[in-house]
Amino acid sequence: MIDKIDKNRIPQHIAIIMDGNGRWATERGKQRSYGHQAGVESVRKITSECTRLGVKFLTLYTFSTENWNRPADEVAALMGLVLSSLEDEIFMKNNVRFHVIGDMERLPEAVRNKLNETMEHTKGNTAMTMVVALSYSSKWEITRAIRQIAQEAKSGQIDIDDINEDTLSEHLLTNFMPDPELLIRTGGETRISNYLLWQIAYSELYFCDTYWPDFDEECLHKAIASYQSRQRRFGMTEEQVENEETK
């Protein structure tokens, strides 16, 4: 599959909904936490391969604000897994910068401290940025941005007539990176689950049945090949796009 990929058209930002860990474990007669542990290895594989291919931003949906409603033992296991999985090797070996988006105030103090420590330690890495969406939901993020804009308008920092799409984008937690060109969801579900709703307005969507612990380099290559087989029109006609490409 790697031979079918055009190395000159690799998406610069890939976002992934890592779904299926729990079902993968249940089908093997294991506790759901076993699937989350297995999913960490897939994170390592995909991070390394994205770096090798030249992807600049990889955003992983790790834990949503809705996930706080899961059984307490599973939430505790997930938080513990966050702590144990933030190993220097995955970042320093691949020259990857680490960043977090989400409501960090809701996280346990030990987790917050480890996240901040990892972000500080890797801030000089330049090959790729791995962004972890943790305690995150898009509706929460957009609401937060609107409140900030409203406060700035109220205080006179922003003129209401000057508020536009760029204003909202600049107030989102993702304002330091481009919107995703490709969104991948594993695990067989075909919904977005409150993830990067504003940012994926023109992203190419790729859904596969493979559970996240089984998602490997070959699966990533298939997703990228599917992305490259599509014509991205951004509201234009096919003819307009072709004329732009020949300029």
Backbone bond lengths (Angstrom), bond angles and torsions (degrees), N, CA, C in turn:
res aa  C-N    CA-C-N  psi(-1)  N-CA   C-N-CA  omega(-1)  CA-C   N-CA-C  phi
1 M - - - 1.457 - - 1.522 112.02 -
2 I 1.328 116.52 -31.65 1.456 120.14 -178.76 1.523 111.46 -60.92
3 D 1.358 117.53 -29.34 1.455 121.28 -179.69 1.525 112.72 -70.44
4 K 1.344 117.18 -17.14 1.465 120.80 -179.47 1.522 112.78 -90.33
5 I 1.328 116.56 -1.11 1.463 120.57 -177.84 1.525 110.36 -93.69
6 D 1.331 115.59 131.60 1.460 121.62 174.45 1.529 107.49 -82.85
7 K 1.318 116.87 109.87 1.465 121.10 -176.03 1.533 112.27 -65.06
8 N 1.333 116.84 -15.16 1.463 120.46 179.52 1.528 112.58 -89.61
9 R 1.347 116.91 -3.61 1.467 119.71 -178.94 1.532 110.86 -127.99
10 I 1.300 115.82 37.73 1.464 120.75 176.37 1.528 109.27 -72.18
11 P 1.331 119.17 129.80 1.472 119.02 176.28 1.519 110.95 -59.06
12 Q 1.316 116.37 134.89 1.463 120.54 -177.52 1.517 112.66 -78.78
13 H 1.326 116.70 -21.99 1.463 120.78 178.07 1.531 108.66 -135.75
14 I 1.315 116.01 117.23 1.461 122.86 175.80 1.525 108.39 -113.50
15 A 1.318 116.73 128.30 1.466 122.42 175.15 1.521 108.36 -109.86
16 I 1.320 116.91 140.72 1.465 120.74 -177.02 1.525 110.90 -131.90
17 I 1.335 115.40 132.58 1.461 122.16 167.98 1.527 105.80 -96.38
18 M 1.310 116.31 106.47 1.471 122.05 -173.12 1.533 108.94 -85.12
19 D 1.319 116.42 86.57 1.459 120.73 -172.52 1.534 110.87 -109.72
20 G 1.329 114.63 150.14 1.463 120.37 173.11 1.509 115.42 109.58
21 N 1.325 118.31 1.02 1.467 120.05 -179.03 1.527 111.76 -59.16
22 G 1.333 116.23 -48.35 1.458 120.28 -176.87 1.511 112.66 -64.88
23 R 1.337 116.15 -44.22 1.471 119.79 179.50 1.524 111.05 -66.19
24 W 1.312 116.61 -37.13 1.476 121.06 177.10 1.525 110.07 -58.49
25 A 1.330 116.89 -43.54 1.464 121.13 -179.71 1.526 111.35 -70.45
26 T 1.338 116.55 -43.18 1.461 120.67 -178.20 1.521 111.47 -60.74
27 E 1.337 116.82 -40.45 1.462 120.66 179.01 1.525 112.35 -65.33
28 R 1.314 116.42 -16.72 1.467 121.47 177.90 1.526 112.21 -103.48
29 G 1.328 115.57 10.37 1.450 120.27 178.55 1.519 114.11 71.93
30 K 1.325 115.95 22.96 1.468 120.94 -177.92 1.530 110.39 -110.02
31 Q 1.335 116.21 166.56 1.454 120.62 173.21 1.524 109.99 -71.38
32 R 1.333 115.70 154.69 1.459 120.32 -177.44 1.526 112.24 -58.21
33 S 1.318 117.21 -33.67 1.462 120.70 -179.81 1.528 111.86 -60.94
34 Y 1.324 116.79 -28.16 1.471 121.27 177.37 1.526 110.26 -63.07
35 G 1.334 115.88 -37.38 1.465 119.90 178.11 1.511 112.10 -68.00
36 H 1.341 116.16 -38.32 1.462 118.99 178.14 1.532 110.96 -64.55
37 Q 1.322 116.13 -38.08 1.464 120.19 177.19 1.521 110.75 -63.66
38 A 1.334 115.93 -42.30 1.468 120.03 179.02 1.523 110.99 -65.24
39 G 1.337 116.27 -31.87 1.457 120.18 -179.80 1.512 113.82 -65.88
40 V 1.331 117.08 -24.24 1.462 120.68 179.05 1.530 110.62 -62.23
41 E 1.321 116.91 -37.50 1.467 120.26 179.21 1.524 110.87 -64.11
42 S 1.347 116.13 -36.33 1.462 119.05 176.57 1.525 111.23 -66.10
43 V 1.331 116.63 -35.82 1.467 120.30 176.01 1.526 109.67 -60.03
44 R 1.321 116.60 -44.50 1.474 120.19 179.20 1.528 110.94 -60.73
45 K 1.334 116.16 -47.62 1.470 120.40 -178.15 1.528 111.53 -61.47
46 I 1.332 115.84 -48.18 1.466 119.67 -175.29 1.519 111.10 -70.17
47 T 1.322 117.52 -36.32 1.463 120.61 176.33 1.523 110.77 -60.76
48 S 1.311 115.93 -47.86 1.471 120.22 -179.97 1.518 111.71 -62.39
49 E 1.344 116.55 -42.59 1.461 119.46 -177.50 1.523 111.79 -71.17
50 C 1.323 117.12 -38.67 1.466 119.40 176.92 1.525 110.74 -61.99
51 T 1.314 115.98 -40.90 1.465 119.86 177.63 1.522 110.29 -61.88
52 R 1.321 116.66 -44.78 1.462 121.45 -178.68 1.528 111.48 -62.88
53 L 1.328 116.79 -36.29 1.465 121.16 -177.60 1.524 112.60 -78.76
54 G 1.327 117.72 -17.45 1.455 120.73 178.91 1.517 114.53 101.17
55 V 1.339 117.63 13.66 1.470 120.76 173.70 1.529 107.95 -64.71
56 K 1.310 117.84 138.45 1.468 121.12 -176.72 1.522 113.26 -98.20
57 F 1.335 117.16 -27.98 1.471 120.98 179.32 1.526 109.19 -137.41
58 L 1.317 115.83 130.74 1.460 122.86 176.39 1.524 107.18 -126.03
59 T 1.327 117.25 114.51 1.458 121.30 -177.90 1.521 109.64 -110.19
60 L 1.324 116.30 123.25 1.463 122.34 -174.22 1.524 110.63 -114.56
61 Y 1.327 116.56 124.76 1.460 122.15 177.33 1.520 107.45 -80.65
62 T 1.322 116.39 104.33 1.463 121.83 -170.83 1.523 113.00 -100.06
63 F 1.342 116.12 -40.99 1.464 120.16 -175.77 1.518 107.84 -158.36
64 S 1.333 116.82 119.36 1.460 120.35 -177.57 1.519 110.74 -90.31
65 T 1.322 116.54 165.07 1.461 119.89 175.64 1.527 109.97 -62.46
66 E 1.339 116.81 -30.62 1.462 120.17 177.60 1.521 112.30 -69.56
67 N 1.330 116.97 -24.78 1.470 120.20 -179.42 1.521 112.87 -66.19
68 W 1.337 117.58 -16.17 1.464 119.47 176.03 1.530 110.89 -63.15
69 N 1.343 117.13 -17.34 1.459 121.22 179.79 1.530 112.81 -83.81
70 R 1.318 117.78 -2.60 1.461 121.09 178.83 1.541 110.13 -71.89
71 P 1.345 117.03 165.34 1.474 119.57 178.43 1.528 111.33 -52.20
72 A 1.332 116.07 141.97 1.469 121.45 -174.30 1.521 112.21 -57.81
73 D 1.341 117.66 -36.77 1.468 119.38 -178.24 1.523 111.44 -68.01
74 E 1.344 116.85 -33.98 1.464 119.38 178.65 1.527 110.44 -72.13
75 V 1.326 117.17 -40.33 1.468 120.44 177.32 1.520 110.19 -61.93
76 A 1.333 116.61 -43.23 1.471 120.52 179.61 1.526 110.28 -62.46
77 A 1.344 116.18 -41.51 1.463 120.03 179.23 1.521 111.12 -64.08
78 L 1.332 116.63 -39.37 1.464 120.60 179.09 1.525 111.58 -65.92
79 M 1.319 116.37 -41.28 1.467 119.77 178.45 1.531 110.53 -64.26
80 G 1.333 115.61 -40.86 1.466 119.41 176.95 1.512 111.79 -63.84
81 L 1.336 115.61 -35.26 1.459 120.01 179.89 1.523 110.78 -69.06
82 V 1.324 116.98 -36.10 1.470 120.40 176.21 1.520 109.61 -58.04
83 L 1.328 116.09 -45.05 1.466 120.61 -179.62 1.524 111.73 -62.25
84 S 1.323 116.31 -45.79 1.469 120.06 -174.20 1.525 113.21 -75.90
85 S 1.339 116.93 -21.81 1.465 119.51 -174.69 1.525 113.69 -90.10
86 L 1.333 117.05 -10.52 1.474 119.73 -179.37 1.527 110.31 -82.24
87 E 1.313 114.96 67.12 1.454 121.04 -178.01 1.521 110.52 -89.57
88 D 1.304 116.40 143.50 1.463 120.69 179.16 1.526 112.42 -60.10
89 E 1.336 115.83 -32.68 1.466 119.74 -173.22 1.523 112.26 -57.76
90 I 1.324 116.58 -45.77 1.459 119.76 -175.85 1.530 111.45 -63.93
91 F 1.332 116.91 -29.59 1.464 120.66 -178.19 1.526 112.19 -92.97
92 M 1.312 117.51 -48.66 1.449 120.66 -174.90 1.533 111.79 -73.22
93 K 1.331 116.94 -37.80 1.462 120.80 179.37 1.526 110.90 -62.83
94 N 1.346 115.85 -36.65 1.463 120.53 -176.99 1.530 113.53 -101.28
95 N 1.347 117.24 5.54 1.465 121.62 179.72 1.530 110.91 58.25
96 V 1.334 115.86 44.69 1.462 122.59 -174.90 1.524 110.70 -105.81
97 R 1.316 115.11 131.22 1.466 121.50 173.40 1.528 108.81 -85.71
98 F 1.326 116.97 141.96 1.460 122.26 -178.15 1.520 109.71 -109.46
99 H 1.346 115.48 136.95 1.464 119.99 179.08 1.528 108.87 -144.94
100 V 1.327 116.66 151.75 1.468 122.14 -179.17 1.518 109.64 -123.37
101 I 1.340 116.48 138.72 1.457 121.32 168.81 1.525 107.56 -123.73
102 G 1.323 117.00 138.68 1.453 120.94 -179.77 1.518 111.45 144.61
103 D 1.310 114.87 179.44 1.462 121.92 -178.87 1.523 108.98 -85.29
104 M 1.310 115.86 83.48 1.466 120.70 -174.56 1.519 112.72 -67.87
105 E 1.322 117.56 -19.84 1.465 120.24 -179.79 1.523 111.96 -64.09
106 R 1.323 116.78 -22.95 1.464 119.97 -179.42 1.528 112.50 -83.86
107 L 1.310 117.17 -10.78 1.460 121.12 -176.46 1.528 110.80 -80.88
108 P 1.329 116.89 151.23 1.470 119.76 174.27 1.526 110.66 -57.84
109 E 1.316 116.56 148.63 1.460 121.17 -175.89 1.524 112.44 -57.17
110 A 1.334 116.83 -41.85 1.467 120.10 -179.14 1.525 111.12 -61.83
111 V 1.344 116.34 -37.42 1.465 120.56 178.71 1.524 110.10 -69.10
112 R 1.345 117.09 -44.84 1.469 120.17 178.03 1.516 111.54 -58.37
113 N 1.314 116.11 -43.94 1.466 120.05 -178.93 1.521 111.26 -62.75
114 K 1.326 116.50 -42.32 1.469 120.46 -179.41 1.527 110.82 -67.01
115 L 1.322 116.87 -40.67 1.462 120.59 177.84 1.524 111.08 -61.42
116 N 1.317 116.27 -47.39 1.476 120.03 179.70 1.528 111.42 -63.75
117 E 1.320 116.21 -38.41 1.464 120.55 178.73 1.523 110.97 -63.55
118 T 1.334 116.13 -42.49 1.469 120.25 -179.79 1.520 111.30 -68.39
119 M 1.331 117.20 -39.97 1.465 119.71 177.54 1.530 110.82 -62.12
120 E 1.318 116.94 -42.12 1.458 120.84 179.76 1.531 111.33 -66.42
121 H 1.319 115.73 -41.77 1.462 121.23 -176.31 1.527 112.35 -67.50
122 T 1.342 116.79 -30.55 1.467 120.22 -174.19 1.533 113.47 -104.72
123 K 1.324 117.79 5.66 1.465 120.24 -172.02 1.527 113.40 -62.86
124 G 1.319 117.65 -19.96 1.461 120.52 179.46 1.511 114.38 -89.47
125 N 1.317 118.22 -4.93 1.468 121.33 -179.24 1.523 110.10 -74.55
126 T 1.332 115.99 145.34 1.459 119.23 -167.19 1.524 116.28 -127.84
127 A 1.335 118.87 -9.26 1.465 119.12 -174.87 1.523 111.57 -70.41
128 M 1.327 116.16 -44.13 1.461 120.50 -178.06 1.526 108.62 -157.36
129 T 1.329 116.27 155.58 1.458 121.30 173.57 1.522 108.77 -111.06
130 M 1.333 116.41 121.83 1.459 120.83 172.73 1.523 107.53 -94.43
131 V 1.325 115.89 122.28 1.456 121.60 -179.80 1.527 108.14 -109.70
132 V 1.309 116.88 122.67 1.453 121.72 178.89 1.524 108.81 -103.28
133 A 1.339 115.80 121.58 1.463 121.57 175.85 1.527 107.16 -88.93
134 L 1.318 115.55 104.55 1.470 122.05 -171.28 1.521 109.09 -126.73
135 S 1.334 116.73 126.93 1.466 121.02 -171.57 1.533 108.17 54.58
136 Y 1.318 114.87 49.50 1.458 122.66 -171.70 1.526 110.77 -123.48
137 S 1.308 116.16 143.96 1.459 122.64 163.44 1.518 107.25 -148.69
138 S 1.313 116.04 148.60 1.455 120.12 -175.99 1.525 111.61 -68.54
139 K 1.324 117.14 -39.39 1.472 119.10 178.89 1.530 110.66 -62.05
140 W 1.338 115.79 -40.20 1.471 119.73 176.56 1.520 110.18 -62.18
141 E 1.330 117.34 -43.85 1.461 121.65 -177.97 1.529 111.32 -64.53
142 I 1.335 117.13 -43.94 1.460 120.71 -179.09 1.529 110.64 -67.64
143 T 1.332 116.49 -41.51 1.467 120.23 177.13 1.521 110.86 -59.90
144 R 1.321 115.84 -42.74 1.473 121.43 178.27 1.521 110.33 -60.19
145 A 1.341 116.49 -44.15 1.462 120.71 -179.38 1.529 111.19 -64.58
146 I 1.325 116.90 -41.98 1.469 120.60 -179.55 1.521 110.40 -63.80
147 R 1.315 117.35 -40.16 1.463 120.21 177.68 1.528 111.01 -61.29
148 Q 1.331 116.52 -42.04 1.457 120.54 179.39 1.531 110.81 -63.94
149 I 1.333 116.37 -43.48 1.467 120.58 179.57 1.526 110.41 -64.55
150 A 1.330 116.29 -42.07 1.465 120.38 179.51 1.528 111.20 -62.08
151 Q 1.329 115.57 -40.81 1.460 119.78 179.45 1.527 110.79 -65.68
152 E 1.335 116.41 -40.05 1.459 120.48 179.21 1.530 111.24 -67.73
153 A 1.336 116.21 -35.83 1.465 120.14 177.26 1.531 110.12 -68.41
154 K 1.321 115.49 -40.39 1.465 120.75 179.89 1.532 111.57 -62.93
155 S 1.336 115.55 -37.11 1.466 119.66 -178.14 1.524 112.89 -86.91
156 G 1.338 116.74 -1.49 1.452 120.17 177.44 1.513 114.88 88.33
157 Q 1.331 117.75 5.09 1.466 120.39 178.96 1.524 111.92 -72.97
158 I 1.328 116.51 -27.43 1.455 122.42 -179.58 1.519 109.32 -129.24
159 D 1.326 116.52 136.68 1.448 121.30 173.13 1.530 107.78 -84.93
160 I 1.317 116.78 130.85 1.473 120.37 -177.12 1.524 111.81 -55.35
161 D 1.311 117.64 -36.95 1.467 120.91 -178.66 1.530 112.38 -69.13
162 D 1.330 116.81 -15.38 1.467 120.57 -179.71 1.529 112.60 -92.03
163 I 1.328 117.17 -5.90 1.466 120.27 -178.81 1.526 109.48 -72.95
164 N 1.336 115.73 126.81 1.465 121.20 179.17 1.528 109.84 -143.19
165 E 1.324 117.22 -168.32 1.464 121.20 -178.79 1.516 111.60 -60.41
166 D 1.321 116.15 -39.44 1.464 119.65 -179.68 1.523 111.49 -63.51
167 T 1.331 116.00 -34.31 1.463 119.84 179.24 1.513 110.57 -60.20
168 L 1.324 116.60 -46.28 1.456 119.86 179.83 1.521 110.91 -66.48
169 S 1.320 117.12 -43.73 1.471 120.52 179.78 1.524 110.94 -58.13
170 E 1.321 116.34 -39.50 1.466 120.76 -178.46 1.525 112.63 -68.80
171 H 1.327 117.10 -20.36 1.458 120.69 -179.11 1.533 112.63 -98.56
172 L 1.323 116.89 0.17 1.462 120.41 176.43 1.525 109.83 -82.53
173 L 1.312 116.39 158.31 1.468 121.12 -179.33 1.518 112.07 -67.78
174 T 1.324 117.13 -15.23 1.466 121.98 -177.99 1.519 112.63 -96.08
175 N 1.339 117.21 16.40 1.466 120.36 -171.97 1.528 114.15 -67.63
176 F 1.320 117.65 -6.52 1.469 120.93 -178.63 1.532 112.60 -94.35
177 M 1.326 117.14 1.08 1.462 119.09 -176.66 1.526 110.52 -142.76
178 P 1.337 116.98 160.70 1.471 119.94 178.93 1.526 110.71 -71.98
179 D 1.319 116.03 160.80 1.465 119.82 175.83 1.534 109.75 -66.39
180 P 1.328 117.33 153.00 1.473 119.36 -179.41 1.524 111.96 -65.64
181 E 1.315 116.38 136.78 1.465 120.17 169.88 1.525 110.70 -81.43
182 L 1.330 116.16 -29.94 1.464 121.19 -175.28 1.521 110.05 -134.48
183 L 1.335 116.10 128.86 1.460 121.91 173.38 1.523 108.11 -114.93
184 I 1.323 116.04 123.88 1.464 122.68 179.14 1.525 109.08 -109.56
185 R 1.328 117.01 134.23 1.465 120.17 169.42 1.521 108.49 -124.73
186 T 1.322 115.52 125.93 1.458 121.37 176.97 1.528 109.75 -93.46
187 G 1.333 116.98 172.88 1.460 121.54 170.15 1.509 116.74 90.19
188 G 1.333 118.73 1.53 1.451 120.58 172.64 1.514 116.80 90.35
189 E 1.319 118.58 -10.16 1.465 120.44 178.00 1.533 109.57 -84.74
190 T 1.341 115.91 149.23 1.464 119.57 -177.15 1.526 110.32 -123.19
191 R 1.302 115.96 56.21 1.462 121.71 175.67 1.530 108.68 -137.77
192 I 1.335 115.78 167.30 1.463 121.64 -173.66 1.526 112.14 -93.87
193 S 1.322 117.58 -24.50 1.472 122.72 174.61 1.532 113.83 56.08
194 N 1.343 114.73 45.84 1.466 119.15 171.21 1.527 112.67 62.84
195 Y 1.323 116.34 40.33 1.463 121.96 -174.38 1.528 110.61 -120.65
196 L 1.313 117.30 115.88 1.469 123.11 172.55 1.534 111.82 51.28
197 L 1.334 117.22 43.97 1.459 120.84 -173.23 1.525 112.51 -60.48
198 W 1.325 117.20 -40.96 1.469 121.02 178.56 1.525 110.79 -70.76
199 Q 1.309 116.05 -42.07 1.464 121.92 -171.17 1.534 113.28 -72.89
200 I 1.333 117.88 -24.99 1.472 119.68 -175.14 1.525 112.58 -98.08
201 A 1.325 116.80 21.75 1.467 120.35 -178.18 1.528 112.00 -51.65
202 Y 1.335 117.45 -37.32 1.460 120.95 -179.97 1.526 112.64 -123.82
203 S 1.316 116.55 22.09 1.471 119.70 176.94 1.527 110.22 -74.05
204 E 1.318 115.67 150.10 1.462 120.44 170.58 1.522 107.56 -83.07
205 L 1.333 117.11 133.01 1.461 121.99 -176.71 1.524 110.33 -102.73
206 Y 1.324 115.36 136.68 1.472 121.03 -179.87 1.529 108.45 -133.78
207 F 1.332 116.41 119.43 1.460 121.84 179.33 1.519 109.12 -114.36
208 C 1.316 116.37 137.54 1.464 120.08 176.87 1.523 109.87 -137.49
209 D 1.329 116.28 156.33 1.464 121.57 -178.03 1.527 112.96 -79.86
210 T 1.309 117.36 -15.12 1.464 121.79 -176.55 1.517 111.50 -62.38
211 Y 1.326 116.72 128.13 1.469 119.94 174.47 1.527 108.86 -68.10
212 W 1.338 116.11 150.43 1.457 120.01 -175.42 1.529 113.43 -54.94
213 P 1.342 121.78 -42.51 1.468 118.94 -179.39 1.532 113.59 -61.11
214 D 1.339 117.64 -20.11 1.469 121.30 178.54 1.518 112.83 -98.89
215 F 1.322 117.50 -1.11 1.461 121.26 -178.52 1.524 108.71 -78.34
216 D 1.329 116.06 113.56 1.463 120.61 -174.87 1.526 110.86 -121.22
217 E 1.320 115.31 -167.64 1.466 120.81 -176.96 1.530 111.95 -60.18
218 E 1.329 116.59 -39.94 1.461 120.19 179.38 1.521 111.13 -63.23
219 C 1.328 116.75 -39.96 1.469 120.88 177.43 1.529 110.43 -63.39
220 L 1.327 116.70 -40.43 1.464 120.89 177.52 1.521 110.50 -62.58
221 H 1.332 116.45 -42.80 1.463 120.49 179.61 1.529 111.17 -61.06
222 K 1.340 117.18 -39.84 1.468 120.85 178.11 1.518 111.00 -62.52
223 A 1.338 115.97 -41.21 1.464 120.19 179.75 1.527 110.90 -64.22
224 I 1.325 116.62 -42.84 1.466 120.55 -179.73 1.522 110.39 -68.30
225 A 1.333 117.47 -38.98 1.465 120.67 177.84 1.521 110.60 -63.31
226 S 1.330 117.00 -38.72 1.469 120.79 176.76 1.524 110.07 -63.69
227 Y 1.310 116.30 -43.55 1.467 121.46 177.81 1.526 110.63 -58.89
228 Q 1.314 116.89 -44.53 1.461 120.83 -176.58 1.528 112.78 -71.87
229 S 1.331 117.26 -17.87 1.461 120.76 179.68 1.522 112.64 -82.00
230 R 1.321 116.84 -6.93 1.461 121.31 -175.74 1.533 111.12 -100.30
231 Q 1.306 114.99 152.30 1.468 120.55 174.53 1.521 108.39 -99.01
232 R 1.298 117.01 120.95 1.464 121.76 -178.53 1.526 108.35 -90.85
233 R 1.338 116.08 111.83 1.467 120.01 -170.70 1.521 114.05 -98.51
234 F 1.308 119.09 -27.87 1.475 122.05 -178.98 1.523 111.62 52.23
235 G 1.333 116.79 42.43 1.459 121.61 177.62 1.512 114.94 88.87
236 M 1.335 118.43 -8.76 1.460 121.91 179.92 1.527 110.26 -86.90
237 T 1.318 116.44 168.67 1.458 121.18 174.31 1.525 109.34 -81.83
238 E 1.319 115.57 165.96 1.461 120.22 178.21 1.525 111.11 -60.41
239 E 1.325 115.95 -39.94 1.465 120.24 -179.82 1.522 111.10 -65.28
240 Q 1.322 117.18 -41.26 1.466 120.51 178.82 1.523 111.36 -61.57
241 V 1.322 115.71 -42.84 1.460 119.97 179.68 1.521 110.55 -62.10
242 E 1.326 115.97 -44.34 1.463 120.51 -179.67 1.527 110.90 -63.73
243 N 1.319 117.38 -37.09 1.469 120.42 178.32 1.528 110.48 -67.13
244 E 1.339 116.73 -38.56 1.468 120.74 177.64 1.514 111.04 -64.17
245 E 1.327 115.70 -39.37 1.462 119.89 -177.05 1.530 112.09 -70.09
246 T 1.321 117.36 -24.49 1.481 120.20 -177.93 1.517 112.37 -90.24
247 K 1.341 116.96 -5.72 1.479 119.56 -179.47 1.527 110.81 -71.06
